[in-house]
């Protein structure tokens, strides 16, 4: 038996067979749609990747802010000449 979760947060026992799609991910059709069954480790790895991507994007934003500040400073210097 597999435990499935619905949007309301209610759980229900389900005896539907688990199948694997072409990516090797276990999926279970519960009638209301297809649910991907993943391990906690898979979810943690995905979160780690997303955290790294967020840090990378934050670094890019910081660099752009520095570029804008330096260009603004140059513009102000040229105006004051």
CORSUL-V808942 format. One line per field, one symbol per residue. ss: DSSP state (~ for helix, > for strand, _ for the rest). phi: phi as a letter, one per 40 degrees, with the letter a starting at -180 (. if undefined). burial: 1 if it has 16 or more other ideal C-beta (glycine too) atoms within 10 Angstrom, else 0. A space follows every 10 residues. Layout:
# CORSUL-V808942
ss=???
phi=???
burial=???
This chain:
# CORSUL-V808942
ss=_>>>>_____ >>>>___>>> _____>>>>_ ___>>>>__~ ~~~~~~~~~~ ~~~~~~~~~~ ~~~~~~~~~~ ~~~~~~~~~~ _
phi=.bcbbbdcgc bacbbcccbb cccgccbbcb gcibbcbbcc dccccccdcc cccccccccc cccccccccc cccccccccc c
burial=0001000000 0001000000 0000000000 0000100000 0000000000 0000000000 0000000000 0000000000 0
